[in-house]
Amino acid sequence: MTDTCPVPALADKPDTAEVIPADLPQPVLDLFAALAESLNVPLPSTDPDDERAYQQLMEHRVTHVRVLLESVLNHPQVAINRDAADVRAYAEQTPVTYRTFAEQQAKGSGEGR
């Protein structure tokens, strides 16, 4: 699949300086944090239904993140101040609904009883 999102206006600029996270504006750092939080979901139990639910959840969230990133790259003139809140809201709308591996382990060791 060659579904790439080249951004000529940004790609043509020479990389002349190193950028450290402390130099990035707060909205960019907030967006990075929201993206990481959205994709950081617990592993599913070994039950096939839980594994399918995990895969579906990750597909939904990854698609949402990819679309948002493509939008940011294709429209660099649009402010991103509200994008982190959008990512977090979408994650809340798509919660973990499966039994996690940690829950499975806890139940197996007697902790969940």
C-alpha positions, 0 to 999 in steps of 0.5 A, spaced: 500 500 500 503 506 497 498 511 501 503 516 503 502 523 504 508 527 501 508 534 503 512 538 498 512 545 501 515 541 508 519 536 504 523 541 500 526 545 506 533 543 508 534 540 514 539 545 517 538 545 525 537 540 530 530 540 534 529 538 541 522 537 544 523 543 549 523 547 543 517 545 540 510 549 542 506 546 547 500 545 542 505 540 538 507 537 545 500 536 547 498 533 540 504 528 541 502 526 548 495 525 545 497 520 540 502 516 544 496 515 549 491 514 544 495 508 541 498 505 548 492 500 550 493 494 554 494 487 551 488 483 550 488 476 554 489 470 550 482 469 548 481 469 541 475 474 542 479 479 546 484 479 541 479 480 535 477 486 539 484 489 540 485 488 533 479 492 531 480 497 537 487 499 534 485 499 527 480 504 529 485 508 533 491 508 528 486 510 522 484 516 526 491 518 528 493 517 520 488 521 518 489 527 523 497 526 521 495 527 514 491 533 515 496 536 519 501 535 514 497 537 508 494 543 511 500 546 515 497 553 515 491 550 519 492 551 527 493 544 531 491 547 538 485 543 538 487 536 535 490 533 542 483 534 545 480 531 539 485 525 539 483 524 546 475 525 545 476 519 540 480 515 544 474 516 550 469 514 544 473 508 543 474 505 550 478 498 551 472 493 551 476 486 552 479 483 557 486 484 558 492 480 559 494 483 565 486 481 568 487 474 565 494 473 569 491 476 575 485 472 575 489 466 574 494 467 580 488 468 584 489 476 585 482 477 581 478 473 586 
